[in-house]
Structures are given as structure tokens and as C-alpha cells.
Amino acid sequence: MTRDLDDRETDDGDVTETARTDAPAAPDTARPRTDGGTESDSAPGADDVALDPWGSSTVSDYRKLFEEFGIGEFDDVLPDVPNPHYLMRRGVIFGHRDYSPVADALRNDEPAAVLSGFMPTGDPHIGHKLVFDEIIWHQEQGADAYGLIADLEAHAARGMTWAEIDEHARDYLLSLLALGFDPEEGELYRQSDNRELQDLAFELGSKANFSEFQGIYGFDGETNVSHMQSVVTQMADILYPQLEEPKPTVIPVGPDQDPHVRFARDLAARMRFFKVTEAYASFELDDAERALVAAVYEEREAYAEEPERPRCEEAGEWLAGLDDDALDALGVAVDDAVRDSAVEKLENAGMEPLRPRVRFLDLNATDDAFEALVETIDGEKRRYDAHVDAFDLDASEAEELAREVELDHGGYGFVPPSSIYHRFMTGLTGGKMSSSIPASHISLLDDPEEGYDKVKAATTGGRDTAEEQRELGGEADECPVYELYAYLLAGDDDEFAKEVYDECVGGERLCGGCKEQAAELMRAFLEEHQEKRAEVEDLLEGLDISLESPRRGVAPGDD
């Protein structure tokens, strides 16, 4: 999460994400979009999916992320987003994890937050501007906004000296402010200076174990402890906006950072006092079993002697006797092992009524908090050693009640953090954009004339000759220059972005003129941005954030 989001350079090679996918060909139904690609394609020459937050891999098939990692399609929530940013409208922001609570909060003027961070390993470039824009847009929509410098991660995972970190951190902060971040309405911090953050990281560390670091990040006996600590600090970053009050919080990142988001969501749940689930009897069910038993309950007329009071034993016997077609008709995808375990639990419960209820499981509650929860639940309830069942509450009411009791007794009450995912920008020379290849990217610090020259020298998706271009049209979906229009140069003007795309693929626009226009727009952008950076210098100096680390002079590994 808190890293140089489009700087996918190879580090020491000691971190790999174990969950990998292959990259199938793009489906025939893929439709052109104004993001410079179809719904399923990506940067030419990109590697197979490898969600490694510190590695060099890009994503060669974004649709595979939906299937393999449970990332949702952003188009599904786009209608609920108020005043969506052009990166959302054009499909540059292509995926999300549980963004609906954030969209709902923004739409209803309720508390929400946005946070992302930057590992200062080089100059900020146009790939980082995507994240800057996403933070600023959420702030403009009313969310509490947080931007952070991931200096502990840069020192531990990339071996950056504190002097190098300070130099690059200043540049990131200046660009963020120049693009419109309001520090009076938001917060900027460095990981190393934030004591509240470090205290939270310590608490989160008590809920993590080394096997998870191995499974998620590929850490092994050669991984230094500071690197592992930096991961827990990133988990604390993700949850930091909720220290004052729980609220929907979104983390804008590239898809390579999804392992961090998933881990943070797990840790947020483990920190809660209570877990709220649906239940149907006194025994506990896992998620797959619960879905099956819920479907069986709905069919109680088919097997219960008293349908208004079905018994577990009856339900178990009926479920055991279903053939494959009847099981499929329940509308729940289950395997034999799930059915067998559900049948066993139902039959073991005997004549206990099968009855829906909301369950509060005690995870970390103090005795006082557990007693307060029991006392607060209205209506019919059943108390057990480690859980309470309530029969007159729905799930949303139960979640709200559990959070209120937790907060009243010193807990955090975290809301699971959400995330949105943007496409990686293709390097100007093709392949991936990397800070280590100057010609592949445009730094926000580049001289405007240098930016002009880089665009003029960029690879395009044009044909071999002007005649072929006019006859066949250009390949905008594979063109780094078109991406510049869609991601940056067209700004909020969707019609202009679409016009460039249509003229290219229709053969009306030739690469020479297209690159000249893009180069001039890039030069103008850099001129304006750098003027604004100069204007906010005094503002940065007056902010409550350290611009020079007291750790300067400490070499990586010395602390």
C-alpha cells in the first residue's frame, strides 16, 4: 500500500507473492474504452500476474484479478459514485474491494476517509499522479484525506538512506500539494514520526504470525526483521484514519498492493471485540455450511412436520437424501465435504429447532464488554460461554450494536478498509514504466522541454506507414501516447479523450501529429505543475511534518 506505486523495480528478490495467475488471451467481447485499452488487456509485454508489493511484475490480464483474487469490477459501483473522477469514468480505475460503503458515505455526506502513501525511492512521476489525483478527489468529495511518506518501508525494504529518503519525500509532498491536496482539511505524516501509528502497529502485530508473512509475501529466514515490521506498519497506515472514529476508508493503489489490503482487512477483523454472523442453531457453521443450511431452512415445507418450527434432525436427514439435481436446485454451490459436514452437525443437534438468528461471537471482548453486550441486546436472546444469539435483530443492527459496545469499552471498532485499483501506465518505450528507466517515464520534476522530447520519442500504436494507418487505423489500445491523453493530458474532458481514440482507430489521426499535440500538452502541464510546486514551497515549510529525519546518518541495517 504505502509505496512507490508505479515504480515496479526489482529489489533484492527476497519477496514474492505466492498467489499467481496465468494470462489468457483477451476475450472476443472486449470493448474499446477511453482508458487506452480493452476491458481485459494491459501493457504490451507485461508479465503474468504476480501480486508482489515490492517486485517488478506488472499485470498482463486485469480480468484475471477478478477471478483469482476476488477484486470487484469498478463498473459495478460506478453508478453509485457521486461526481465520479475521470479516471473512474474511463476505466483507468478498473477494480475495487468493498468500495460501496465509501461511495454510500460520500453520497450521503457521512464520514469517510481516503489514505495512500508513497515510498520515496525516486522522483515522483506521472504514474504517481494517478494516486495523488485519487486522494485529492476523495478529499474534494468530503472524505478525510491522509497522505504519508513510507520512510520506514523505504529504509527497511529498499535500503534507502535517510538523506535519500528526505530528498525524495520533499518532492512527493510538493507535488501532492501543488495538485490540490488541502493540508488544513487533511493530514500528512511520515511513518517514522507518527507515534500513534507505531503504537497501533504494535497492537496489530499481536494478531499476525510468521506463517502469514511466509504465505502472503514469501518471507523466509533471510528476510530482515525490519522488513517484517514495515509490513505491520503499513497495516497500521491502512487503519490509521479510523483511530478517532470507525469510518469507511478507501486505499487507492495499484493491483500489486492488494496483498496488503487483504491482510489489513483480516487484521481489522481480528482486532474487533465481536464477530457478527448469521446462525441457525446453537452450533457454529463455516461460511459454506451456513449458506447451505440457509437454503435448507427456506425449503422447510418439504421436510418439517411443523414447518413453522423445523428441527435440525429433520433438516439433516432431508439434506442427506437429496440427489445431485435436487442439491443443485437449492442454488448453492457446495461440494460433498460441505454437505457431509452440514448434515453431521444438523443430525447431531437432534430435535433442536432450526431457527435463524444473529450471533455475536466473543473474539477479544473484556468481561465487562461481553456483559454490556448481553445487557444491551433487546428482545429474545440466548447466552452461551463464547457467544450470544439474538432473535429480534437484523445483521446491520447487530453490527452497529457490536461496534457501539466495543467503542464504549476501549476497542477500535474498525470498519473493514476498502480499496480501488488503477491500471499501470505503460512505459513510453513500451513495457512497464519504471523510475530506473528515465526514458520510460516522465518525472514531475522533468524540465518541460525534456518532457516534450520524451513524448516525441515515445513508442506508439501506429502502423508501419501512413497509408496503412489511414486504411487500417491505429492501435490506440496498445499505444503509450494514447494512455497519456486518457490518464493525464485530456484532463476532465471525456469528449476530447474519446475524439483522440476514435480518430486514431479510424485512421484520421496520424502518429506524428498526435505525438506533437501530446508533447505540447505535456510541456504545458509540466510548466504549470512546477510553477505550482514553487508556489507551495512556503506552505510545505509551515506544515507539521518533518522534512529532515533525525535519523540522518544512520545506514540501512544500523538501526
C-alpha positions as CSV (number, residue, x, y, z in Angstrom):
1,M,0.0,0.0,0.0
2,T,2.4,2.6,1.1
3,R,5.0,2.5,-1.6
4,D,6.1,3.9,-4.9
5,L,3.0,2.7,-6.7
6,D,4.2,2.6,-10.3
7,D,7.9,2.1,-9.6
8,R,8.0,-1.7,-10.0
9,E,11.7,-2.1,-10.0
10,T,13.2,-5.4,-8.8
11,D,14.5,-5.3,-5.2
12,D,16.7,-7.9,-3.5
13,G,14.4,-10.6,-4.9
14,D,13.6,-11.9,-1.4
15,V,9.9,-11.1,-1.6
16,T,7.4,-13.0,-3.8
17,E,3.7,-13.3,-3.7
18,T,2.7,-17.0,-3.8
19,A,-0.7,-16.4,-5.5
20,R,0.0,-16.2,-9.2
21,T,-2.2,-16.4,-12.3
22,D,-1.7,-17.1,-16.0
23,A,-2.6,-14.7,-18.6
24,P,-5.2,-15.9,-21.1
25,A,-5.9,-14.1,-24.4
26,A,-8.3,-11.2,-24.3
27,P,-11.9,-12.3,-24.8
28,D,-13.5,-11.5,-28.1
29,T,-16.2,-9.5,-26.4
30,A,-13.7,-6.9,-25.0
31,R,-14.9,-3.4,-25.9
32,P,-12.7,-0.4,-26.5
33,R,-12.6,2.2,-23.7
34,T,-11.2,5.7,-23.3
35,D,-8.6,4.3,-20.9
36,G,-6.4,3.2,-23.8
37,G,-7.2,-0.4,-23.7
38,T,-10.0,-3.0,-23.7
39,E,-11.6,-4.3,-20.6
40,S,-9.1,-7.2,-20.5
41,D,-5.8,-6.0,-21.9
42,S,-2.9,-4.2,-20.5
43,A,0.6,-3.0,-21.1
44,P,2.2,-4.8,-24.0
45,G,4.9,-7.1,-22.9
46,A,3.6,-7.2,-19.3
47,D,4.4,-10.2,-17.2
48,D,1.8,-12.7,-15.8
49,V,0.0,-11.6,-12.7
50,A,2.2,-11.7,-9.6
51,L,0.8,-9.6,-6.8
52,D,4.2,-8.7,-5.2
53,P,4.2,-5.3,-3.5
54,W,8.0,-5.0,-3.8
55,G,8.6,-6.8,-7.0
56,S,9.0,-6.0,-10.7
57,S,5.9,-7.7,-12.1
58,T,3.1,-5.9,-13.9
59,V,-0.4,-7.3,-14.6
60,S,-1.0,-8.7,-18.0
61,D,-4.7,-9.6,-17.6
62,Y,-6.7,-7.4,-15.3
63,R,-9.8,-9.6,-15.6
64,K,-7.8,-12.4,-14.1
65,L,-7.7,-10.4,-10.9
66,F,-11.5,-10.6,-10.6
67,E,-11.4,-14.4,-10.9
68,E,-8.3,-15.2,-8.8
69,F,-8.3,-12.6,-6.1
70,G,-11.9,-11.5,-5.7
71,I,-11.3,-8.0,-6.9
72,G,-14.7,-6.5,-8.0
73,E,-15.3,-4.6,-11.2
74,F,-15.4,-0.9,-10.6
75,D,-18.1,-0.5,-13.3
76,D,-20.5,-2.3,-10.9
77,V,-20.2,0.5,-8.3
78,L,-19.7,3.4,-10.7
79,P,-23.4,4.4,-10.8
80,D,-23.4,4.9,-7.1
81,V,-20.3,7.2,-7.0
82,P,-21.1,10.9,-6.8
83,N,-19.4,13.1,-9.4
84,P,-17.0,10.3,-10.4
85,H,-13.5,11.2,-11.3
86,Y,-12.5,10.9,-15.0
87,L,-10.1,8.0,-14.0
88,M,-13.2,6.2,-12.8
89,R,-15.3,7.1,-15.9
90,R,-12.6,6.0,-18.3
91,G,-11.9,2.6,-16.6
92,V,-8.4,3.6,-15.6
93,I,-9.7,2.7,-12.1
94,F,-10.9,-0.7,-13.0
95,G,-11.4,-2.6,-9.8
96,H,-12.3,-2.3,-6.2
97,R,-12.6,-4.3,-2.9
98,D,-15.7,-3.3,-1.0
99,Y,-15.9,0.3,-2.2
100,S,-19.7,0.5,-1.8
101,P,-19.6,1.7,1.8
102,V,-17.3,4.5,0.8
103,A,-19.5,5.5,-2.1
104,D,-22.5,5.4,0.1
105,A,-20.8,7.6,2.7
106,L,-19.7,10.2,0.1
107,R,-23.2,10.3,-1.5
108,N,-24.9,10.8,1.9
109,D,-22.4,13.2,3.3
110,E,-21.4,10.8,6.0
111,P,-17.8,10.3,7.5
112,A,-15.4,8.6,5.1
113,A,-11.6,8.6,4.7
114,V,-9.0,8.1,2.0
115,L,-5.4,7.2,2.5
116,S,-2.4,6.3,0.4
117,G,1.3,6.6,0.7
118,F,4.4,6.9,-1.2
119,M,7.8,5.1,-0.8
120,P,10.3,7.8,-1.7
121,T,12.7,5.8,-3.8
122,G,13.0,8.2,-6.7
123,D,11.3,11.2,-8.3
124,P,7.5,11.4,-8.4
125,H,6.4,10.7,-11.9
126,I,3.1,10.8,-13.9
127,G,2.3,7.3,-12.7
128,H,2.2,8.6,-9.1
129,K,-0.1,11.4,-10.2
130,L,-2.9,8.8,-10.5
131,V,-2.8,8.3,-6.8
132,F,-2.3,12.0,-6.0
133,D,-5.5,12.7,-8.0
134,E,-7.4,9.9,-6.3
135,I,-6.6,11.2,-2.9
136,I,-7.5,14.8,-3.8
137,W,-10.7,13.8,-5.5
138,H,-11.9,11.9,-2.4
139,Q,-11.0,14.9,-0.3
140,E,-13.0,17.2,-2.5
141,Q,-16.0,14.9,-2.1
142,G,-15.8,15.3,1.7
143,A,-13.6,12.4,2.8
144,D,-10.9,12.9,5.5
145,A,-7.7,12.7,3.5
146,Y,-4.3,11.2,4.5
147,G,-1.0,11.2,2.6
148,L,2.0,9.5,4.1
149,I,5.7,9.0,3.4
150,A,6.6,5.4,3.8
151,D,10.1,6.1,5.0
152,L,10.3,3.1,7.3
153,E,9.5,0.8,4.4
154,A,11.9,2.6,2.1
155,H,14.7,2.2,4.7
156,A,13.9,-1.5,5.6
157,A,12.7,-2.9,2.2
158,R,14.7,-0.9,-0.3
159,G,17.8,0.0,1.7
160,M,17.4,3.8,1.2
161,T,19.5,6.1,3.4
162,W,17.6,8.7,5.4
163,A,19.2,11.5,3.4
164,E,17.9,10.0,0.2
165,I,14.5,9.5,1.7
166,D,14.3,13.1,2.9
167,E,15.2,14.4,-0.6
168,H,12.6,12.4,-2.4
169,A,9.9,12.8,0.4
170,R,10.0,16.6,-0.1
171,D,9.4,16.2,-3.8
172,Y,6.4,13.9,-3.3
173,L,4.9,16.3,-0.8
174,L,5.4,19.3,-3.0
175,S,3.7,17.6,-6.0
176,L,0.8,16.4,-3.8
177,L,0.2,20.0,-2.5
178,A,0.7,21.5,-6.0
179,L,-2.0,19.2,-7.4
180,G,-4.5,20.4,-4.8
181,F,-4.2,18.5,-1.6
182,D,-5.6,20.7,1.2
183,P,-3.4,20.2,4.3
184,E,-5.8,22.1,6.5
185,E,-8.5,19.6,5.8
186,G,-6.2,16.5,5.6
187,E,-3.2,15.1,7.3
188,L,0.4,14.4,6.0
189,Y,2.8,12.3,8.0
190,R,5.9,10.2,8.0
191,Q,5.8,6.7,9.3
192,S,8.9,7.2,11.4
193,D,7.5,10.3,13.2
194,N,4.0,9.1,14.0
195,R,3.9,7.6,17.5
196,E,0.2,6.8,17.3
197,L,0.8,4.8,14.1
198,Q,3.7,2.9,15.7
199,D,1.6,2.0,18.8
200,L,-1.2,0.7,16.5
201,A,1.3,-1.3,14.5
202,F,2.5,-2.9,17.8
203,E,-1.1,-3.9,18.6
204,L,-1.7,-5.3,15.1
205,G,1.5,-7.3,15.3
206,S,0.0,-9.3,18.2
207,K,-2.6,-10.6,15.7
208,A,-0.2,-11.6,13.0
209,N,2.1,-14.6,12.8
210,F,5.2,-15.5,10.7
211,S,3.4,-18.2,8.7
212,E,1.2,-15.4,7.2
213,F,4.3,-13.4,6.2
214,Q,5.6,-16.5,4.5
215,G,2.3,-17.3,2.7
216,I,1.4,-13.7,1.7
217,Y,4.8,-12.2,1.0
218,G,7.2,-15.2,0.7
219,F,9.3,-14.1,3.6
220,D,11.8,-16.6,4.9
221,G,14.7,-17.0,7.3
222,E,16.8,-14.5,5.2
223,T,14.2,-11.7,5.5
224,N,15.3,-9.0,7.9
225,V,13.0,-8.2,10.9
226,S,12.8,-4.5,10.0
227,H,11.2,-5.5,6.7
228,M,8.6,-7.5,8.5
229,Q,8.0,-4.7,10.9
230,S,7.5,-2.3,8.0
231,V,4.6,-4.6,6.8
232,V,2.8,-4.3,10.1
233,T,3.4,-0.5,10.0
234,Q,1.7,-0.5,6.6
235,M,-1.3,-2.4,8.1
236,A,-1.4,0.4,10.7
237,D,-1.3,3.0,8.0
238,I,-4.4,1.5,6.4
239,L,-6.3,1.6,9.6
240,Y,-4.9,4.8,11.0
241,P,-7.8,7.0,9.7
242,Q,-10.1,5.1,11.9
243,L,-8.3,5.8,15.2
244,E,-10.6,8.7,16.1
245,E,-13.8,7.0,14.9
246,P,-14.6,4.0,12.7
247,K,-15.5,5.0,9.2
248,P,-15.4,3.6,5.6
249,T,-11.9,4.1,4.4
250,V,-10.5,3.6,0.9
251,I,-6.9,2.9,-0.1
252,P,-6.2,3.9,-3.8
253,V,-3.4,1.6,-5.1
254,G,-2.1,-0.4,-8.0
255,P,-3.2,-4.0,-8.0
256,D,0.2,-5.2,-6.9
257,Q,-0.6,-3.8,-3.5
258,D,-3.7,-6.0,-3.0
259,P,-1.9,-8.4,-0.6
260,H,-1.5,-5.5,1.8
261,V,-5.2,-4.6,1.6
262,R,-6.3,-8.2,2.2
263,F,-4.0,-8.6,5.1
264,A,-5.2,-5.3,6.6
265,R,-8.8,-6.4,6.3
266,D,-8.0,-9.7,8.1
267,L,-6.2,-7.8,10.9
268,A,-9.0,-5.3,11.3
269,A,-11.5,-8.2,11.8
270,R,-9.2,-9.9,14.3
271,M,-8.9,-6.7,16.4
272,R,-12.7,-6.5,16.8
273,F,-14.3,-7.4,20.2
274,F,-17.1,-9.3,18.5
275,K,-17.7,-11.1,15.2
276,V,-21.3,-10.9,13.9
277,T,-22.6,-13.8,11.8
278,E,-25.9,-15.4,10.9
279,A,-26.7,-18.7,12.6
280,Y,-29.5,-21.3,12.6
281,A,-28.9,-23.3,15.7
282,S,-26.6,-23.4,18.8
283,F,-23.7,-24.9,16.9
284,E,-21.3,-23.0,14.6
285,L,-21.1,-23.2,10.8
286,D,-18.4,-22.0,8.4
287,D,-19.4,-19.8,5.5
288,A,-20.1,-22.6,3.0
289,E,-22.1,-24.6,5.5
290,R,-24.0,-21.5,6.6
291,A,-25.1,-20.8,3.0
292,L,-26.2,-24.4,2.6
293,V,-28.2,-24.5,5.8
294,A,-29.8,-21.2,5.0
295,A,-31.1,-22.7,1.7
296,V,-32.3,-25.8,3.6
297,Y,-34.2,-23.7,6.1
298,E,-36.0,-22.0,3.2
299,E,-37.2,-25.4,2.0
300,R,-38.6,-26.5,5.4
301,E,-42.1,-27.0,4.0
302,A,-40.6,-30.0,2.2
303,Y,-39.5,-31.9,5.2
304,A,-40.6,-30.5,8.5
305,E,-43.6,-32.0,10.5
306,E,-44.1,-28.5,11.8
307,P,-42.8,-26.1,9.1
308,E,-43.0,-23.1,11.4
309,R,-40.7,-25.0,13.8
310,P,-38.4,-27.3,11.8
311,R,-36.0,-29.5,13.7
312,C,-32.3,-29.8,12.9
313,E,-32.5,-33.6,12.7
314,E,-35.3,-33.4,10.1
315,A,-33.3,-30.9,8.0
316,G,-30.2,-33.1,8.2
317,E,-32.0,-36.3,7.1
318,W,-33.6,-34.4,4.2
319,L,-30.3,-32.8,3.1
320,A,-28.6,-36.2,3.2
321,G,-31.2,-37.7,0.9
322,L,-31.0,-35.2,-1.9
323,D,-29.7,-36.3,-5.2
324,D,-27.3,-34.1,-7.2
325,D,-30.1,-32.4,-9.2
326,A,-32.1,-31.6,-6.1
327,L,-29.0,-30.3,-4.4
328,D,-28.3,-28.1,-7.4
329,A,-31.8,-26.8,-7.3
330,L,-31.1,-25.2,-3.9
331,G,-29.0,-22.7,-5.7
332,V,-25.9,-23.1,-3.5
333,A,-22.6,-24.3,-5.0
334,V,-21.3,-26.9,-2.5
335,D,-19.1,-30.0,-2.6
336,D,-19.7,-33.3,-0.9
337,A,-17.5,-32.4,2.0
338,V,-19.5,-29.3,2.8
339,R,-22.8,-31.2,2.6
340,D,-21.5,-34.1,4.7
341,S,-20.2,-31.7,7.5
342,A,-23.5,-29.8,7.5
343,V,-25.5,-33.0,7.7
344,E,-23.4,-34.2,10.6
345,K,-23.9,-31.0,12.5
346,L,-27.6,-30.9,11.9
347,E,-28.2,-34.5,12.9
348,N,-26.1,-34.2,16.0
349,A,-28.3,-31.3,17.1
350,G,-31.3,-33.7,17.2
351,M,-34.6,-32.0,17.9
352,E,-33.2,-28.5,18.4
353,P,-35.3,-26.1,16.4
354,L,-33.7,-24.8,13.2
355,R,-34.2,-21.1,13.6
356,P,-32.5,-18.0,12.1
357,R,-30.7,-15.7,14.5
358,V,-27.8,-13.2,14.6
359,R,-24.8,-14.4,16.5
360,F,-22.2,-12.3,18.4
361,L,-19.0,-14.3,18.8
362,D,-16.6,-13.1,21.5
363,L,-13.2,-12.5,19.9
364,N,-11.4,-10.1,22.1
365,A,-14.0,-8.6,24.4
366,T,-13.3,-7.9,28.0
367,D,-15.7,-9.5,30.6
368,D,-17.3,-6.1,31.1
369,A,-17.8,-5.6,27.4
370,F,-19.4,-9.0,27.0
371,E,-21.7,-8.4,29.9
372,A,-22.6,-5.0,28.4
373,L,-23.4,-6.6,25.1
374,V,-25.7,-9.1,26.7
375,E,-27.5,-6.4,28.6
376,T,-27.9,-4.1,25.6
377,I,-29.5,-6.7,23.3
378,D,-33.3,-6.2,23.2
379,G,-35.8,-8.9,22.7
380,E,-35.2,-12.7,22.8
381,K,-31.6,-13.8,23.2
382,R,-29.7,-16.9,24.2
383,R,-26.3,-16.6,26.0
384,Y,-23.6,-19.2,25.7
385,D,-20.0,-19.3,27.0
386,A,-18.4,-17.6,24.0
387,H,-21.3,-16.1,22.0
388,V,-24.8,-14.6,22.3
389,D,-27.6,-15.3,19.9
390,A,-30.2,-12.5,19.2
391,F,-33.5,-13.3,17.5
392,D,-35.0,-9.9,17.1
393,L,-32.1,-8.1,15.4
394,D,-31.1,-8.0,11.7
395,A,-27.4,-8.2,10.7
396,S,-26.9,-4.4,10.2
397,E,-28.5,-3.6,13.6
398,A,-26.3,-6.2,15.2
399,E,-23.1,-4.8,13.6
400,E,-23.9,-1.3,14.8
401,L,-24.7,-2.6,18.3
402,A,-21.4,-4.6,18.5
403,R,-19.4,-1.6,17.4
404,E,-21.1,0.7,19.9
405,V,-20.4,-1.6,22.8
406,E,-16.8,-2.1,21.6
407,L,-16.1,1.6,21.4
408,D,-17.7,2.2,24.8
409,H,-15.2,-0.3,26.3
410,G,-12.0,0.9,24.7
411,G,-12.0,-1.0,21.5
412,Y,-11.3,0.3,18.0
413,G,-14.4,-0.9,16.2
414,F,-12.6,-0.9,12.8
415,V,-14.7,-0.9,9.6
416,P,-13.0,-3.2,7.0
417,P,-10.9,-1.0,4.8
418,S,-11.8,-0.7,1.1
419,S,-9.6,-0.3,-1.9
420,I,-9.7,0.9,-5.5
421,Y,-7.2,-0.3,-8.2
422,H,-5.9,1.6,-11.2
423,R,-4.2,0.3,-14.2
424,F,-0.4,0.5,-14.5
425,M,0.8,3.0,-17.1
426,T,2.8,1.7,-20.0
427,G,6.3,3.0,-20.3
428,L,6.9,5.5,-23.0
429,T,9.4,3.0,-24.5
430,G,6.9,0.1,-24.2
431,G,6.8,-2.5,-21.4
432,K,6.5,-1.2,-17.9
433,M,7.0,2.3,-16.6
434,S,9.9,2.4,-14.1
435,S,11.8,5.1,-12.3
436,S,15.0,3.3,-13.1
437,I,14.5,3.8,-16.8
438,P,14.4,7.6,-17.4
439,A,13.1,7.3,-21.0
440,S,10.2,5.1,-19.9
441,H,8.6,7.7,-17.7
442,I,8.1,11.5,-17.3
443,S,9.1,12.8,-13.9
444,L,7.0,15.6,-12.4
445,L,10.4,17.3,-12.0
446,D,11.5,16.9,-15.6
447,D,12.3,20.1,-17.5
448,P,9.2,20.8,-19.6
449,E,11.3,20.6,-22.8
450,E,12.6,17.3,-21.7
451,G,9.1,16.1,-21.2
452,Y,8.2,17.3,-24.7
453,D,11.2,15.4,-26.1
454,K,10.3,12.2,-24.3
455,V,6.8,12.2,-25.7
456,K,8.0,12.9,-29.2
457,A,10.4,9.9,-28.8
458,A,7.7,7.6,-27.4
459,T,6.6,4.3,-28.9
460,T,3.2,4.4,-30.5
461,G,0.5,2.0,-31.6
462,G,0.7,3.3,-35.2
463,R,1.1,1.2,-38.3
464,D,4.2,0.9,-40.4
465,T,3.2,3.5,-42.9
466,A,0.8,6.4,-43.1
467,E,-1.1,4.6,-45.8
468,E,-1.7,1.6,-43.6
469,Q,-2.7,3.9,-40.7
470,R,-5.3,5.6,-42.9
471,E,-6.6,2.2,-44.2
472,L,-6.4,0.1,-41.0
473,G,-6.5,2.7,-38.2
474,G,-4.0,2.9,-35.4
475,E,-3.9,0.6,-32.4
476,A,-4.8,3.1,-29.6
477,D,-5.3,0.2,-27.2
478,E,-1.6,-0.6,-27.4
479,C,-0.3,3.0,-27.5
480,P,1.6,4.6,-24.6
481,V,0.9,8.0,-26.2
482,Y,-2.8,7.5,-26.1
483,E,-2.6,6.5,-22.5
484,L,-1.1,9.9,-21.8
485,Y,-4.2,11.5,-23.2
486,A,-6.6,9.2,-21.3
487,Y,-4.7,9.2,-18.0
488,L,-3.5,12.8,-17.9
489,L,-3.5,15.1,-20.9
490,A,-7.2,15.1,-21.6
491,G,-8.0,16.1,-18.0
492,D,-11.7,16.0,-17.2
493,D,-12.7,16.3,-20.9
494,D,-14.0,12.9,-21.8
495,E,-15.1,14.1,-25.3
496,F,-11.5,15.0,-26.1
497,A,-10.2,11.7,-24.9
498,K,-12.7,9.8,-27.0
499,E,-12.1,12.0,-30.0
500,V,-8.4,11.2,-29.9
501,Y,-9.2,7.5,-29.6
502,D,-11.8,7.5,-32.4
503,E,-9.6,9.5,-34.8
504,C,-6.7,7.1,-34.2
505,V,-8.6,3.8,-34.7
506,G,-10.5,5.4,-37.6
507,G,-7.3,6.2,-39.4
508,E,-7.9,10.0,-39.4
509,R,-5.1,10.7,-36.8
510,L,-1.5,10.0,-37.7
511,C,1.2,9.4,-35.1
512,G,3.4,12.4,-35.9
513,G,0.6,14.9,-35.3
514,C,-0.8,13.0,-32.4
515,K,2.6,12.9,-30.6
516,E,3.2,16.6,-31.4
517,Q,-0.1,17.5,-29.7
518,A,0.6,15.3,-26.8
519,A,4.1,16.6,-26.4
520,E,2.9,20.2,-26.3
521,L,0.2,19.4,-23.8
522,M,2.8,17.6,-21.6
523,R,5.2,20.6,-21.8
524,A,2.3,22.9,-20.7
525,F,1.4,20.5,-17.9
526,L,4.9,20.3,-16.5
527,E,5.3,24.1,-16.7
528,E,2.1,24.7,-14.8
529,H,2.8,21.9,-12.3
530,Q,6.3,23.2,-11.5
531,E,5.0,26.7,-11.1
532,K,2.5,25.5,-8.6
533,R,5.3,23.5,-6.8
534,A,7.2,26.7,-6.4
535,E,4.1,28.4,-5.0
536,V,3.5,25.8,-2.3
537,E,7.1,25.7,-1.0
538,D,6.3,28.1,1.8
539,L,3.1,26.1,2.6
540,L,5.2,22.9,2.9
541,E,7.7,24.6,5.2
542,G,4.9,25.6,7.6
543,L,3.3,22.2,7.9
544,D,3.6,19.9,10.9
545,I,5.7,17.3,9.1
546,S,9.4,16.7,9.4
547,L,11.3,17.4,6.2
548,E,14.6,16.2,7.6
549,S,14.7,12.9,9.6
550,P,16.6,12.9,12.9
551,R,17.9,9.5,11.8
552,R,20.1,11.0,9.0
553,G,23.5,9.4,9.1
554,V,22.1,6.0,10.1
555,A,22.8,3.5,7.4
556,P,20.4,0.7,6.4
557,G,20.7,-2.1,8.9
558,D,22.4,0.0,11.6
559,D,19.2,0.7,13.5
